[in-house]
Amino acid sequence: MVTLTKLNGTSIVVNAEMIETLESTPDTILTLTNGKKVLVKEEMDDVVKKVIDYKRRTLKDMIYFREEADS
């Protein structure tokens, strides 16, 4: 999950796994796998970084729990 800011200033949490595409027109538009579109204040590159950070944390947690289970 990544926290982003809608154009009206409210924070939203988006399931990073549901993001299908990103567009910069100049606002950043997320298109989710269900077809819903969300406009956010963050630049496209910042959204990409947040998604990468989320995936790194998730993978790190999966590896940690796997190592714990194998011990």
VEXFI-483131 format. One record per residue (C-alpha): residue number from 1; z negated, y negated, x. Coordinates in Angstrom, 1 decimal, decimal comma. Each point is the difference from the previous one (the first is absolute). Layout:
{i: NUM&Z: Z&Y: Y&X: X}
...
***
This chain:
{i: 1&Z: 0,0&Y: 0,0&X: 0,0}
{i: 2&Z: 0,8&Y: -3,5&X: 1,2}
{i: 3&Z: -1,3&Y: -3,3&X: -1,2}
{i: 4&Z: 2,6&Y: -2,7&X: -0,7}
{i: 5&Z: 0,0&Y: -3,4&X: -1,7}
{i: 6&Z: 2,1&Y: -0,7&X: -3,1}
{i: 7&Z: 1,8&Y: -3,4&X: -0,2}
{i: 8&Z: -2,8&Y: -1,3&X: -2,3}
{i: 9&Z: -2,6&Y: 0,7&X: 2,7}
{i: 10&Z: -1,6&Y: 3,1&X: -1,5}
{i: 11&Z: -0,6&Y: 3,0&X: 2,2}
{i: 12&Z: 1,5&Y: 3,3&X: -0,9}
{i: 13&Z: -0,3&Y: 3,4&X: 1,6}
{i: 14&Z: 3,2&Y: 2,0&X: 0,2}
{i: 15&Z: 0,4&Y: 3,7&X: 0,8}
{i: 16&Z: 2,1&Y: -0,2&X: 3,2}
{i: 17&Z: 1,5&Y: 3,4&X: -0,8}
{i: 18&Z: 1,6&Y: -1,5&X: -3,2}
{i: 19&Z: 1,9&Y: -2,7&X: 1,8}
{i: 20&Z: 3,7&Y: 0,9&X: -0,1}
{i: 21&Z: 1,6&Y: -3,2&X: 1,4}
{i: 22&Z: -0,9&Y: -3,5&X: 1,2}
{i: 23&Z: 2,2&Y: -3,1&X: -0,4}
{i: 24&Z: -0,4&Y: -3,5&X: 1,4}
{i: 25&Z: 1,8&Y: -2,5&X: -2,3}
{i: 26&Z: -2,0&Y: -2,2&X: 1,3}
{i: 27&Z: -3,0&Y: 1,4&X: -2,0}
{i: 28&Z: -0,9&Y: 3,5&X: 0,9}
{i: 29&Z: 0,9&Y: 2,5&X: -2,8}
{i: 30&Z: -1,4&Y: 3,5&X: 0,1}
{i: 31&Z: 1,9&Y: 2,6&X: -2,1}
{i: 32&Z: -2,2&Y: 2,9&X: -0,8}
{i: 33&Z: 1,2&Y: 3,6&X: -0,6}
{i: 34&Z: -0,6&Y: -0,5&X: -3,8}
{i: 35&Z: 2,4&Y: -3,0&X: 0,0}
{i: 36&Z: -2,6&Y: -2,6&X: -0,4}
{i: 37&Z: 0,5&Y: -3,1&X: 2,2}
{i: 38&Z: -2,9&Y: -2,1&X: 1,4}
{i: 39&Z: 0,4&Y: -3,4&X: 1,7}
{i: 40&Z: -2,5&Y: -0,7&X: 2,8}
{i: 41&Z: -0,8&Y: -2,9&X: 2,3}
{i: 42&Z: -0,1&Y: 2,1&X: 3,2}
{i: 43&Z: 3,1&Y: 0,0&X: 2,1}
{i: 44&Z: 2,0&Y: 3,2&X: 0,1}
{i: 45&Z: -1,0&Y: 0,8&X: 3,6}
{i: 46&Z: -3,7&Y: -0,5&X: -0,9}
{i: 47&Z: 0,4&Y: 2,5&X: -2,9}
{i: 48&Z: 1,6&Y: 2,5&X: 2,4}
{i: 49&Z: -2,8&Y: -0,4&X: 2,5}
{i: 50&Z: -2,6&Y: 0,6&X: -2,8}
{i: 51&Z: 1,8&Y: 3,1&X: -1,1}
{i: 52&Z: 0,2&Y: 1,3&X: 3,6}
{i: 53&Z: -3,7&Y: -0,7&X: 0,5}
{i: 54&Z: -0,8&Y: 1,8&X: -3,2}
{i: 55&Z: 2,0&Y: 3,0&X: 1,0}
{i: 56&Z: -1,6&Y: 0,1&X: 3,5}
{i: 57&Z: -3,5&Y: -0,1&X: -1,5}
{i: 58&Z: 0,9&Y: 2,8&X: -2,4}
{i: 59&Z: 1,5&Y: 2,2&X: 2,7}
{i: 60&Z: -2,9&Y: -0,7&X: 2,3}
{i: 61&Z: -2,4&Y: 1,1&X: -2,8}
{i: 62&Z: 2,0&Y: 3,1&X: -0,7}
{i: 63&Z: -0,1&Y: 1,0&X: 3,7}
{i: 64&Z: -3,7&Y: -0,7&X: 0,2}
{i: 65&Z: -0,8&Y: 2,1&X: -3,1}
{i: 66&Z: 2,3&Y: 2,8&X: 1,3}
{i: 67&Z: -1,8&Y: 0,0&X: 3,3}
{i: 68&Z: -3,4&Y: 0,1&X: -1,8}
{i: 69&Z: 1,1&Y: 2,9&X: -2,1}
{i: 70&Z: 1,3&Y: 1,9&X: 3,1}
{i: 71&Z: -3,4&Y: -0,4&X: 1,8}
***
